[in-house]
Amino acid sequence: MACSIFAHAQQNNSDSQTGDYFGLKAPLTTPEVFAPGIISVDTTIEHGYPAFSPDLKDVFWQSNYRIDGKETQIYCYHMQQENGVWRGPEIIPDASGPAFAVDGSRVFYNSNAENGTIRSILKQGNSWDEPEILGLISQFPELKYAYNLSFTDDGTLYFLGYAEGLGSMNDFGIFRSVLKEGIYQKPELLPEPVNIGDGTLNWTPFIAPDESYLLFSSSRQTSERDMGDIFICFRKSDGSWSKAYNLGKEINSERQERFPAVSPDGKHLFFTRWTERGNEDVMWVKSTVIDELGKEEALASAKIRQVPFAPINEKIKTLYQKLKEVAKIDSARYIGMCNDALQEFDDDHLRYNLLFWELSFHYAGMGEYQRCLDILGKGHEEGLFYLLRTDSRIFPPYLNELKTLDGFESFLSKNKELTEKANEQTMVEYMVQLPSNYSEKKKYPMLLLMHGGIGTISALQHNYDIDKLRNEFIVVYTQGDNLLGSYSRSYNYTNWKNEIYAVYHQIVSNYAVDTSEVLLGGPSAGGYRTLIAGLEDIIPTKGLILSFPVYPRDSDSSYFVEAANKGIRVSLICGENDWAIKQQKKLGYILDQHDISNRFVVLPDEGHGFPENWSHYLDTSIEYIFRED
């Protein structure tokens, strides 16, 4: 059904404007008025940011008319880009405060005629369905209202509501409500330092789609005349918030700034500012200030720890090689070798691997499930715990058989107890391998490595052990802060960029690194993180070594353009039988499409893992990146 709420506007027509953002170019550091004469109009007060759709083909915004002696007139405008040309605007007479869902499927707004009731309209192609009511206020009447709507990727809603007893100006409070099974849950009032009392005005929230930061306007640290600057708080991995950072003098002035938002492509910061004319204009500028403050917060709050360098134990390395050779041909000998090693070595990492990755899987493969459970129990006695999943993605697969055995439930309970205790004080760890004959008077190239979805420093060390790295490079091995098993780690989904940046910062501050010759690398999901860290310039890099990377979704094409301009080189090593090969080939195509110099090697008969002659491909990848054309 086509939506009937749109009406023709009696305002400037913009048919001459073409392209994204009306063909305008955003200022780099000093904000300028956005779309003057189109959105920012002298006769109106722009009461909110321009809400662009993810494809930048639609934009909604609110403008207010104030006439002396009369009630303020509130209008919500809509424009649409057709064949590159902007048409409109149209008016939604009963709407205010428009905001898109992150995927662009819906626009949410407040109904002026219904005391701010939240409504949404679903987009169907180039048309819009009839409005639907979001019953947040009817569910939670104590809120009284819900304005300044902003959504995350998973639908979590941030908004301005009534917070009785908070002590802020008008008892305004910024709230968060989680979407669960299609229903918004009881909103939580955000704690300090977001909401503060003492008559402070805290409002107009905007949440990042990944919920990594919150922008809002606040009168803290401002004059009575100002009444509001734009602040940002960063969300930590435990759900708490960083201190509130003022966006600085380039963004904030002696007049009130409010209604901050970041464009769907992440490139631009929008906000409004009161002008000398007595109205309010939309301002815009590149969003780099958010990245800069994010790095400052990363250094201030990063939970990272350097661990002492430990050389590869050649005896243990030889043991792993022999176990791999024997496992498929002589089961009894394989089990005996594992048990002998358990008697000989007290290295916890080795013992974890022997008990879990070697013996438990081997016994399960033989159908010896009681022996499998017994060997895992032996690890528990030593304080070891394991990577276990009992949901629909059950892991290890043999858990389906173990759960029929006596003692299985207590085994799960013990594993959970050990896991939770170990994760109470974890942090990202890194180990530095200095080149032979290292001297602080000389600068060295550096390779920073991130493991895959599950991994450790030790595993990385074994797979990236070649003469060139040992003799010529500073090598930094990292491991995530989430302990899934005693020696099975993962990186935190929301904070990994900050932690890796903090590691990089510490290394270049403490060691003789040539920052023009920094390489990034990693296998599988570590390859994906390597790609993101390089493209998004989290770490300035000369080149990327991607080992059978996972490339889960499209990245902003502008990142690839910028990588090409910087001269970043990429070595992409994959196996033809890898389950992710289609994604990897797509990535190779995108690299070619954007003229990024790359070496794409697809190895026949190889899957998702390191090939036998991986050291050769690692060596030649480094040579390729440093090659002078």
URNOR-V199339 format. One line per field, one symbol per residue. phi: phi as a letter, one per 40 degrees, with the letter a starting at -180 (. if undefined). burial: 1 if it has 16 or more other ideal C-beta (glycine too) atoms within 10 Angstrom, else 0. A space follows every 10 residues. Layout:
phi: ???
burial: ???
//
This chain:
phi: .ccbccbccb adcbcccbgc fggcbcccbb cbccfcgbbc bdcbbccicc cccdcgcbab abbbbbbdgb cdcbbbbbbb cbfgbcbhcb bbcbbafcac cdcgcbbbac cccbfgdcba bccbgbbbcc cbcbcccccb cccgaabfca bcdcgdbbac bcbdgcgcdg fcacbbbccb fgbccdcbcc cccccbcfgc cbafcbbcdc gcabcabacc gbccccgibc bbbbccccgc bccccccgcc ccbcbcbafc abcdcgcbbb abacbccgbb bcbaadcccc cccccccdcc bdbbacbccb ccccccccdd ccccccdcba cccccccccc ccccbbcccc cdcccccccc ccccccgccc cccccccccd ccgcbbcbbb cccdacdccd ccccccgccc cccccccccc ccccbcacba bbbccdgdbc cbcbcbbbbb ccdbaaddcc dccbbbddcc cbbcbbcbac cbccadbbbb ccccbccccc cccdcccccb bcccccbbbb aicfcccccd ccccccfcbc bcabbbbfcc bcacbdcccc ccccccgcbb bbbbbccccb cccccccdcc ccdbfccabb bbccgbbcic cdbddccccc ccdcccccc
burial: 0000110010 1001001000 1101010000 1001100111 1001111111 1111001111 1111000000 0001111110 1000010111 1101111111 1101011111 1100011111 1110000100 1001011001 0010111111 1100011111 1110010110 0111111000 0001001001 0011110001 1111111110 1111111110 0100011111 1111111000 1101111000 1100011111 1111111111 1111000011 1111111011 1011101100 1111000000 0000010010 0010011000 0001101100 1100100011 1111111111 0111000010 1110110011 0001111100 0000010110 0100000000 1001100110 0100000111 1110100000 0001111111 1111111111 1011100011 0011111111 1111111111 1100111111 1111111100 1110001111 1111111111 1111110110 1111111111 1000100011 0010000111 1111100101 1011101101 1001011111 0010010101 1001101100 110110000
//
